[in-house]
């Protein structure tokens, strides 16, 4: 991430005549789908003996916003600094995949991404692109009663490193304005630790959540 930031600063220091209309600003909104923050497998008694049930801690799907600043290196390559924001109630999904949204807390997520952008076809009205780069996420959890007997929630903010990859398409309807659709996967470390979930780590698994963000918005070149 720091190398991308340094490269962007160096590019911005070059004479503006070398990069006419090479800066662009994008903004959009769309559904943000959270991955699993934690999993817990617990034994239960049945009429015939015993069984296990696995519960997943995540957050409900909510609309998220994105804003980015992009600098074109040439027709095909660009560097981008992007910020994503969303807020959602915490959610538990247990055996059978039935989701239950409970009023136990919320998560505020701010993700900073510094991707390299490759435009597959740099000319024409419709332009497709791919992007990938490092990401850093700030998970702020507000606990309002905990996750019942299955999960415990902490109060506070934890940052986690990760990466992001995705792609999109731009429809340029003038030299400066475009409508843009993007889909991006953001994989980071989980904000939770095993001791947040239960006193004993037995039956507790902390995955790397794969968060998905699909947006539609506008891009302005200046």
N, C-alpha and C positions, 0 to 999 in steps of 0.2 A: 504493500500500500504506500509506504514512504517513497519507494522508487518511482511510483506513478505520480505522486504529488510533486516530487522534485522535477520529473520530466515535464509536467504541466507548467511549473513555474518557469523553467528554461524556455519552453515554447512561447510563453506569454511575454518574455523579454525580447524576443526577436522583433525586427522592424515590422510594423503593421502592414506595410506594402507587400510583404511576402505572403501574407495570408488574408487576402481580401475576403470578407464575409466568412471567416473560418470559425467564428464563435457561434454557438447556438444555445438556447435555453429551452428546456423541456419541462412540462408539468402535466400530470395526469392523475387519475383515480380509478380504483377498481377493487375487486374482492381480494382480500389477503387471507390465505388459508394456512393455518398453523400446523406444524408437524407435532410429533409426540415429544413432550418434555421429559417424561418419566413413565416407567412401567412398573407395576407391582403384581406379583403372583402370590395369592394367598390360598391356603387350604380351607375347604368347607366340608362340613359333615352332611352326608346324604342318607337316605333310608337304606341304601345298599352298602354303605361304607364311607368313602371320602372321595373328594375331587378337588380340583384347583380352578380358580377363576383369575383371569388376568385383566387388570384395569389399566387404562392409559390416561395420563394427565396431559391435556392440551388446552386450547382456547377456541372459542367459537369463531366462525368465519365472519369477518367484518370488512367494511370498506377501508382501504388504506390510500394514502396520498403519496405521490412521488414528485420530486423536483431535482433537476440535474443541470449541470453546466458542462458543455462539451467543446473541445478544441480539436478541429480537424488537422491532422498531420499532412495528409494528401487526400486524393479522391476516395481512397478505400479505407484508410486507417484514421482512427480518432481516439482521443483520451477523454474520459468522462469522470466527473465527480457527482455522485448521486446520493440523495437522502430519501429514505422511506419512513413513513410514520403510520401507526395504527394503534387502536385501543380496543380491547375485547374482554368479555367475561371469561373466567376460567371454566373448563369443561372436563368432565370425566366420562370416558367410554369404557364400559365393562363388558363381560362375556356376551358374545352374540353380536357385538358391534353396535349396540343401541346407545346413542348419545344422549346425555343428560346435561343440560346447562344449569349450574347451581350458583346461587348468589353467595359465593364464598370469597370472591376476590376478583380483581381485574389485572390485566397485564398491559402496560404501555410499552410499545416496541419502537425504538428508533434504530434504523440500520443505515450505516454509511458504506457505500460501495464505490470502488475505484476501478471500473472495468476498462479494458481495451475493446474498442468497437471495430468490427470488420464489416464493411458494406459490400455485399455480394455483387450488386449492380449499382454503381455510384451515380448513374444517370437515368433519366426518365422520370415519369410522374410517380410510379410505384417503385420504392427502393427497399430491398430486404437487407437485414443486417443480423449479425451474431455478435455476442459480447460475453466476456468472462473476466473475472478479476477478484481480488481479495475483498473481504467484507468484515465489518466490525459491528456487532449488535449490542445495544443497551436494553436489557430487559428490566423494567421497573414493575415489581409485583406489589399490589396492595391487598393485604390479607384482611378479609372481613368475616372471620369465623372459621377459617381452615377448610380443608377438603374432606371433612367427615372422618371416619375411622380409617379410610384408605390412604389419603394423602394429607400432608401438612404443607402449608404455604408460608414462605418467609415474607417479611416486609423489607423493601429496599431495592437497590439497583445493582445489577451485576452485568459486566461486559464480557462478551465472548467473541473470539476470532472465528473466522470461517471464510467461505468463498461463495461466489455467485456466478451463475451462467444463465444465458437465455438468448432470446432473439425477438425480432419484431419486423414490422413493415411500416414505412412512411408513405403517405400520399401527399406529394408536394403540389399544391394548387396555385402557388406563386413562387417567386424567387426566395421569399422570406418566410412563408408560412406553410406548415404541413400538419396533417392529422396523423397521429402515431398510435399504433397498437403494439404492446409488448407483453411477453410472458417471461417470467424470471424465477428460477429456483435459487433460494438462499439457504445454504447449509452452514450452521454454526454449532458451537458447543451449547449444551443445555444450560439454562440458568440455575437448575437444581442440582443438588448433590445428594448422594445416598442418605446422609444423615438428616437431610431435610424431610425425607419421606418417612423413615422409620428408624428407631434406635438401632436396629440390627440390619445390616445390608442384605441379609438372606431374602431372596425373592424379589429384590429391587434391581432394576436395570435402568441405566441412564443413557438413552440413545442421543445421537446428534440430530436435533430436529431439522427436517427439511421443509422450510416455509416456501409457499408459492404465492407470487403476486402477479396478477394479470391486470393491466391498466390500458386505458384509452385516454389520449390527451392531445395536446398541441405542441408544436416545436416552432420556435421563432429564431431565425438566423439573423445575426447582426454583425 
